[in-house]
Amino acid sequence: MQTFNNPSDYLDAAREMADSGRPALARMLAEEAADRTPDPKEAARILADFPGRSLRQES
């Protein structure tokens, strides 16, 4: 069972989803990793590695 305690956990899961042909789930996990990354440049790099539109629903 995978635990999600830091941005790298989300990023690892995003890579797994991308490798298994689940790009939408990969993007969502990458967005979560980016949100949890304190450095804005690193967060932007993460999102650039997983292109696509956000699937988040803003309230």
Summary of the structure (lengths in Angstrom):
residues: 59
radius of gyration: 10.8
end to end distance: 30.7
largest distance: 30.8
contacts: 137
relative contact order: 0.18
helix: 61%
strand: 0%
